[in-house]
């Protein structure tokens, strides 16, 4: 909010604003501040020493002033990268418009306190799941380019590259040289990690550093760096110090290497081993193929030695003789059946002939038929069915004659003549 004492018509001059800011800062009083020393200016012949104090977890720094005598008497002597806790009063210099801390006591953070803080950070990150093995990414078998973050011309750089090229001579590196201890280490490593993660050719990143004291390895347990590694899409290998050195970076990285030399051996395969493995697989494939060919050849030989393939015509001739025999047997059976049926048919015909009307007619009998009104012939069975004038048809053995029914005594013989009933 705008102070009601000010307005476009009655603005405050800069000195007033500076004085009011100084008044507010002076109300803060003495404070205890923790940070990392990044720069020390202690010129001989001066009564005031200047220290740049940085927040390790953020890109924020402040200037600290203190008597030179207090700085010279401090044990152990302060150096860049040291963690300190100081008692100071914030001071705002009105003329320059700058803020600084005026310290009257400086305490170095001991090893025990540093280790305790690292342990607290470890538990915090573990609770967040950053150390979860399921988050780990598997490095590629043979990366296109290996990103290497290490100190310039360091033994760690030499160990990684020499051992990797000894195993795979054509391996390619993109090296990012950074500070690996001190106040500038964390921001430089984080920037290099981001650059390598954006490079599509870089498929694995190695962060390497040689051994050192707990203070020297503090950047690799820094929360900012650990979260940057956790968010990195490219698999990260940690190769910090010696076997006994275990900064928190080892827990966050996708692969922990005991030393930079070990990282050089694990980042690429061994060409000698892979060549031997290929040769072994090729020999196994050759033996398997030869075994299969031999097995199939023996199977073909066994099939070829069978009688059906050794002499294929003889079984065909045997089958042909069997077919001919069965055909002849079928022919004889059919002929016998036809003869029997013909004999039975002749016998039945003879019986029918004997019992049929033709035989009766041949013995002198005749069949008389009369024709009704609808011109349908009917067998005459009674004289009542043939009154006078009825047309009759008389069938005998060799034909038929026609007659007309009349009373007895008026009949006349001959075909078509009237006859007696």
C-alpha positions as CSV (number, residue, x, y, z in Angstrom):
1,X,0.0,0.0,0.0
2,X,1.1,3.6,-0.6
3,X,2.0,5.5,2.5
4,X,-0.7,8.1,3.1
5,X,2.0,10.7,3.7
6,X,3.0,10.5,0.1
7,X,1.2,11.5,-3.0
8,X,2.0,12.7,-6.5
9,X,1.9,16.2,-5.2
10,X,4.1,15.4,-2.1
11,X,6.5,12.6,-3.0
12,X,9.4,11.4,-0.8
13,X,12.9,12.1,-1.8
14,X,15.3,9.2,-2.2
15,X,17.1,10.0,1.1
16,X,13.8,9.7,3.0
17,X,13.0,6.3,1.5
18,X,16.6,5.2,2.3
19,X,16.3,6.5,5.8
20,X,13.0,4.7,6.4
21,X,14.4,1.5,5.0
22,X,17.4,1.8,7.3
23,X,15.0,2.4,10.3
24,X,13.1,-0.8,9.4
25,X,16.3,-2.8,9.1
26,X,17.6,-1.4,12.4
27,X,14.5,-2.7,14.1
28,X,15.5,-6.3,13.1
29,X,18.3,-6.2,15.6
30,X,21.1,-8.9,15.9
31,X,20.5,-12.2,14.1
32,X,22.3,-15.5,13.7
33,X,23.0,-16.3,10.0
34,X,24.3,-19.5,8.4
35,X,25.8,-19.6,5.0
36,X,28.8,-20.7,2.8
37,X,31.9,-18.5,2.4
38,X,32.5,-17.7,-1.3
39,X,35.0,-14.9,-1.1
40,X,37.2,-13.4,1.5
41,X,38.9,-9.9,1.3
42,X,41.3,-9.3,4.1
43,X,43.8,-6.7,2.9
44,X,46.8,-5.9,5.1
45,X,46.8,-2.5,6.8
46,X,43.0,-2.3,6.9
47,X,40.8,-2.7,9.9
48,X,37.8,-4.2,8.2
49,X,37.6,-7.5,6.3
50,X,34.9,-8.4,3.8
51,X,33.3,-11.8,3.3
52,X,30.7,-12.9,0.7
53,X,28.2,-15.3,2.3
54,X,26.1,-17.4,0.0
55,X,23.0,-19.5,0.7
56,X,23.9,-23.0,-0.6
57,X,20.3,-23.8,-1.4
58,X,19.5,-20.6,-3.4
59,X,21.3,-18.2,-5.6
60,X,21.4,-15.5,-2.8
61,X,24.4,-13.9,-1.3
62,X,25.2,-11.0,1.1
63,X,28.3,-9.0,2.1
64,X,29.6,-9.4,5.6
65,X,32.0,-7.1,7.4
66,X,34.0,-7.9,10.4
67,X,37.2,-6.7,12.2
68,X,40.3,-8.1,10.5
69,X,41.7,-9.2,13.8
70,X,38.7,-11.4,14.5
71,X,39.1,-13.0,11.1
72,X,42.9,-13.6,11.6
73,X,42.3,-15.2,15.0
74,X,39.6,-17.5,13.8
75,X,40.5,-21.2,14.1
76,X,40.6,-23.0,11.8
77,X,41.3,-20.3,9.3
78,X,38.3,-19.5,7.1
79,X,38.5,-20.5,3.4
80,X,36.3,-20.4,0.4
81,X,33.5,-23.1,0.7
82,X,33.5,-23.2,4.5
83,X,30.2,-23.4,6.3
84,X,29.9,-20.8,9.0
85,X,27.4,-19.4,11.5
86,X,27.8,-15.8,12.5
87,X,26.3,-13.3,14.8
88,X,25.6,-10.0,13.0
89,X,23.5,-6.9,12.7
90,X,22.0,-6.0,9.4
91,X,23.2,-2.6,8.3
92,X,21.7,-0.5,5.4
93,X,24.1,2.1,4.0
94,X,21.9,5.0,3.1
95,X,24.5,6.7,0.8
96,X,25.1,3.6,-1.3
97,X,21.7,2.0,-0.9
98,X,23.3,-1.4,0.0
99,X,22.6,-3.9,2.7
100,X,25.3,-5.8,4.5
101,X,25.9,-7.7,7.7
102,X,28.2,-6.5,10.5
103,X,29.5,-9.6,12.3
104,X,30.9,-9.7,15.8
105,X,31.2,-13.5,16.1
106,X,31.9,-16.2,13.6
107,X,31.7,-19.9,14.2
108,X,32.7,-22.7,11.8
109,X,30.2,-25.4,11.4
110,X,31.8,-28.6,12.7
111,X,32.0,-32.0,11.0
112,X,29.5,-33.5,13.4
113,X,27.0,-30.8,12.6
114,X,27.5,-31.2,8.9
115,X,27.1,-34.9,9.1
116,X,23.9,-34.5,11.2
117,X,22.5,-32.1,8.6
118,X,23.3,-34.5,5.8
119,X,21.5,-37.3,7.7
120,X,18.5,-35.1,8.2
121,X,18.4,-34.2,4.5
122,X,18.8,-37.9,3.7
123,X,15.8,-38.8,5.8
124,X,13.7,-36.0,4.3
125,X,14.5,-37.0,0.7
126,X,14.0,-40.7,1.5
127,X,10.5,-39.9,2.9
128,X,9.7,-38.0,-0.4
129,X,10.7,-41.2,-2.3
130,X,13.6,-39.7,-4.2
131,X,15.8,-42.7,-3.3
132,X,13.1,-45.2,-4.4
133,X,14.8,-47.9,-6.7
134,X,11.7,-47.8,-8.9
135,X,12.7,-44.3,-10.0
136,X,16.0,-45.4,-11.2
137,X,16.6,-45.3,-15.0
138,X,18.7,-48.0,-16.6
139,X,21.6,-46.6,-18.7
140,X,21.8,-47.7,-22.3
141,X,24.0,-50.7,-23.2
142,X,26.1,-48.5,-25.6
143,X,25.4,-44.8,-25.3
144,X,25.8,-42.5,-28.4
145,X,27.6,-39.9,-26.3
146,X,28.7,-39.9,-22.6
147,X,28.2,-36.6,-20.8
148,X,31.0,-36.1,-18.2
149,X,30.8,-33.5,-15.4
150,X,34.1,-33.2,-13.6
151,X,36.9,-30.8,-12.6
152,X,39.2,-29.4,-15.3
153,X,42.2,-31.6,-16.0
154,X,41.4,-33.7,-13.0
155,X,42.4,-37.2,-12.2
156,X,38.7,-38.2,-12.2
157,X,38.3,-37.0,-15.8
158,X,41.4,-38.9,-16.8
159,X,40.3,-42.1,-15.0
160,X,36.8,-42.1,-16.6
161,X,37.9,-41.4,-20.1
162,X,41.0,-43.6,-20.2
163,X,39.1,-46.6,-18.7
164,X,36.1,-46.1,-21.0
165,X,38.2,-45.9,-24.1
166,X,40.2,-48.9,-23.1
167,X,37.0,-50.9,-23.0
168,X,35.4,-49.2,-26.1
169,X,37.8,-47.2,-28.2
170,X,35.2,-45.4,-30.2
171,X,33.2,-44.0,-27.2
172,X,32.4,-40.3,-27.5
173,X,32.4,-37.8,-24.6
174,X,31.0,-34.4,-24.0
175,X,32.9,-33.0,-21.1
176,X,31.7,-30.2,-18.9
177,X,34.4,-28.9,-16.6
178,X,33.1,-27.3,-13.4
179,X,34.2,-26.5,-9.9
180,X,33.8,-29.7,-7.8
181,X,34.2,-28.0,-4.4
182,X,33.6,-24.7,-2.9
183,X,30.8,-22.2,-3.2
184,X,30.6,-22.3,-7.0
185,X,30.4,-26.1,-7.3
186,X,26.7,-26.6,-6.9
187,X,25.5,-23.9,-9.4
188,X,28.1,-24.9,-12.0
189,X,27.2,-28.6,-11.7
190,X,23.5,-27.9,-11.9
191,X,24.0,-25.8,-15.1
192,X,26.2,-28.4,-16.7
193,X,23.7,-31.2,-15.8
194,X,20.9,-29.1,-17.5
195,X,22.9,-28.6,-20.6
196,X,23.8,-32.3,-21.0
197,X,20.2,-33.3,-20.3
198,X,19.0,-31.1,-23.1
199,X,21.5,-32.6,-25.6
200,X,19.7,-35.4,-27.5
201,X,23.0,-37.1,-28.3
202,X,23.9,-37.5,-24.6
203,X,22.3,-40.7,-23.4
204,X,24.1,-41.0,-20.0
205,X,25.7,-38.5,-17.6
206,X,28.6,-39.2,-15.3
207,X,29.3,-36.9,-12.4
208,X,32.9,-37.7,-11.2
209,X,35.2,-36.3,-8.6
210,X,38.2,-37.7,-6.7
211,X,38.4,-38.3,-3.0
212,X,38.4,-35.5,-0.4
213,X,37.3,-34.5,3.0
214,X,33.8,-34.2,4.2
215,X,33.9,-30.5,3.6
216,X,35.2,-31.0,0.0
217,X,32.4,-33.4,-0.8
218,X,29.6,-31.3,0.6
219,X,28.4,-30.0,-2.8
220,X,27.5,-33.6,-3.7
221,X,25.1,-33.7,-0.7
222,X,23.5,-30.4,-1.5
223,X,19.7,-30.4,-1.8
224,X,19.6,-28.3,-4.9
225,X,21.9,-30.6,-6.8
226,X,20.1,-33.7,-5.5
227,X,16.7,-32.5,-6.8
228,X,18.2,-31.5,-10.1
229,X,19.6,-35.0,-10.5
230,X,16.3,-36.5,-9.5
231,X,14.5,-34.4,-12.2
232,X,17.0,-35.3,-14.9
233,X,15.6,-37.3,-17.7
234,X,19.0,-38.8,-18.7
235,X,20.4,-41.6,-16.6
236,X,23.0,-40.3,-14.2
237,X,26.0,-42.2,-12.8
238,X,27.6,-41.0,-9.6
239,X,31.4,-41.5,-9.2
240,X,32.4,-39.4,-6.2
241,X,35.5,-40.1,-4.2
242,X,36.6,-43.5,-3.0
243,X,34.7,-46.6,-2.0
244,X,34.1,-45.4,1.6
245,X,32.8,-42.0,0.4
246,X,29.0,-42.0,0.2
247,X,27.6,-38.5,-0.5
248,X,23.8,-38.3,-0.9
249,X,24.3,-38.1,-4.7
250,X,25.1,-41.8,-4.6
251,X,21.5,-42.5,-3.4
252,X,19.8,-40.2,-5.9
253,X,21.8,-41.2,-9.0
254,X,20.5,-44.0,-11.1
255,X,23.8,-45.9,-10.8
256,X,26.4,-45.6,-8.0
257,X,30.0,-46.2,-9.0
258,X,32.6,-46.7,-6.3
259,X,35.3,-44.6,-8.0
260,X,35.7,-42.7,-11.3
261,X,37.6,-45.7,-12.6
262,X,34.6,-47.9,-11.9
263,X,32.4,-45.4,-13.8
264,X,34.7,-45.7,-16.8
265,X,34.2,-49.4,-16.7
266,X,30.4,-49.4,-16.2
267,X,29.4,-46.7,-18.7
268,X,30.4,-48.7,-21.8
269,X,30.7,-52.4,-22.5
270,X,34.1,-54.1,-22.9
271,X,34.7,-54.6,-26.6
272,X,36.9,-57.7,-25.9
273,X,34.2,-59.3,-23.8
274,X,31.5,-58.5,-26.3
275,X,33.6,-59.8,-29.2
276,X,34.2,-63.0,-27.2
277,X,30.5,-63.3,-26.5
278,X,29.6,-62.8,-30.1
279,X,32.2,-65.4,-31.1
280,X,30.8,-67.8,-28.5
281,X,27.2,-67.2,-29.7
282,X,28.3,-67.7,-33.3
283,X,29.9,-71.0,-32.4
284,X,26.8,-72.1,-30.5
285,X,24.7,-71.2,-33.5
286,X,27.0,-73.1,-35.8
287,X,26.9,-76.2,-33.7
288,X,23.2,-76.0,-33.3
289,X,22.8,-75.6,-37.1
290,X,25.1,-78.5,-37.8
291,X,23.3,-80.7,-35.3
292,X,20.0,-79.8,-36.8
293,X,21.3,-80.6,-40.3
294,X,22.7,-84.0,-39.2
295,X,19.5,-84.9,-37.4
296,X,17.4,-84.1,-40.5
297,X,19.9,-86.0,-42.7
298,X,19.5,-89.1,-40.5
299,X,15.8,-88.7,-40.6
300,X,15.9,-88.6,-44.4
301,X,18.1,-91.6,-44.6
302,X,15.8,-93.5,-42.3
303,X,12.8,-92.6,-44.5
304,X,14.6,-93.5,-47.7
305,X,15.6,-96.9,-46.3
306,X,11.9,-97.9,-45.6
307,X,10.5,-100.5,-48.1
308,X,7.8,-98.2,-49.3
309,X,10.4,-95.8,-50.5
310,X,13.2,-98.3,-51.4
311,X,10.9,-100.3,-53.8
312,X,7.7,-98.2,-54.3
313,X,6.5,-100.4,-57.3
314,X,6.1,-103.7,-55.5
315,X,3.5,-102.4,-53.0
316,X,1.6,-100.8,-56.0
317,X,1.6,-104.1,-57.9
318,X,0.4,-106.0,-54.9
319,X,-2.4,-103.5,-54.4
320,X,-3.2,-103.7,-58.1
321,X,-3.5,-107.5,-57.9
322,X,-5.7,-107.2,-54.9
323,X,-8.0,-104.7,-56.7
324,X,-8.2,-107.0,-59.8
325,X,-9.1,-110.0,-57.6
326,X,-11.7,-108.0,-55.8
327,X,-13.1,-106.7,-59.1
328,X,-13.4,-110.3,-60.5
329,X,-15.0,-111.5,-57.3
330,X,-17.5,-108.7,-57.5
331,X,-18.2,-109.5,-61.1
332,X,-18.9,-113.2,-60.3
333,X,-21.0,-112.3,-57.3
334,X,-23.1,-109.9,-59.4
335,X,-23.5,-112.4,-62.3
336,X,-24.6,-115.1,-59.8
337,X,-27.1,-112.8,-58.3
338,X,-28.5,-111.8,-61.7
339,X,-28.8,-115.4,-62.7
340,X,-30.7,-116.3,-59.5
341,X,-33.0,-113.4,-59.9
342,X,-33.6,-114.3,-63.6
343,X,-34.5,-117.8,-62.6
344,X,-36.9,-116.6,-59.9
345,X,-38.4,-114.2,-62.4
346,X,-39.0,-117.0,-65.0
347,X,-40.6,-119.1,-62.4
348,X,-42.9,-116.3,-61.3
349,X,-43.7,-115.6,-65.0
350,X,-44.7,-119.3,-65.5
351,X,-46.9,-119.2,-62.5
352,X,-48.5,-116.0,-63.6
353,X,-49.1,-117.5,-67.0
354,X,-50.7,-120.5,-65.6
355,X,-52.9,-118.5,-63.3
356,X,-53.6,-115.7,-65.7
357,X,-56.8,-115.2,-67.8
358,X,-55.0,-115.9,-71.1
359,X,-54.6,-119.5,-70.1
360,X,-58.2,-119.8,-69.1
361,X,-59.3,-118.3,-72.4
362,X,-57.1,-120.7,-74.3
363,X,-59.1,-123.6,-72.7
364,X,-62.3,-122.3,-74.4
365,X,-63.6,-119.7,-71.9
366,X,-64.6,-116.2,-72.9
367,X,-64.9,-112.8,-71.1
368,X,-68.1,-110.9,-71.8
369,X,-68.2,-107.1,-71.2
370,X,-71.0,-104.6,-71.6
371,X,-70.7,-100.8,-72.2
372,X,-72.5,-98.4,-69.9
373,X,-73.9,-95.1,-70.7
374,X,-70.5,-93.4,-70.2
375,X,-69.0,-95.7,-72.8
376,X,-67.0,-97.6,-70.1
377,X,-66.7,-101.4,-70.6
378,X,-67.8,-103.5,-67.6
379,X,-67.5,-107.3,-67.1
380,X,-70.9,-109.0,-67.4
381,X,-71.6,-110.9,-64.3
382,X,-75.4,-111.4,-64.6
383,X,-78.1,-111.5,-67.3
384,X,-79.8,-108.7,-65.5
385,X,-77.0,-106.4,-66.5
386,X,-77.6,-107.1,-70.2
387,X,-81.2,-106.4,-71.3
388,X,-82.2,-106.6,-74.9
389,X,-80.2,-104.3,-77.1
390,X,-77.1,-104.1,-74.8
391,X,-73.9,-103.9,-76.7
392,X,-71.5,-106.7,-75.6
393,X,-67.8,-107.4,-76.2
394,X,-66.9,-111.0,-76.1
395,X,-63.1,-111.7,-75.6
396,X,-61.7,-115.1,-76.6
397,X,-58.1,-116.4,-76.7
398,X,-57.3,-115.1,-80.1
399,X,-59.4,-111.8,-80.2
400,X,-62.8,-110.4,-79.5
401,X,-66.2,-110.2,-81.1
402,X,-69.1,-107.7,-80.6
403,X,-72.7,-108.7,-80.1
404,X,-76.1,-107.2,-79.1
405,X,-78.1,-108.9,-76.3
406,X,-81.6,-110.2,-77.2
407,X,-84.1,-112.8,-76.0
408,X,-83.4,-116.6,-76.6
409,X,-84.4,-117.8,-80.0
410,X,-83.5,-114.4,-81.8
411,X,-79.8,-114.7,-81.7
412,X,-77.7,-114.7,-84.8
413,X,-74.0,-115.7,-84.9
414,X,-71.1,-113.8,-86.3
415,X,-69.0,-110.8,-85.3
416,X,-71.1,-107.8,-84.5
417,X,-74.4,-110.0,-84.7
418,X,-76.9,-110.3,-82.1
419,X,-76.5,-113.3,-79.8
420,X,-78.6,-115.0,-77.1
421,X,-77.9,-114.0,-73.5
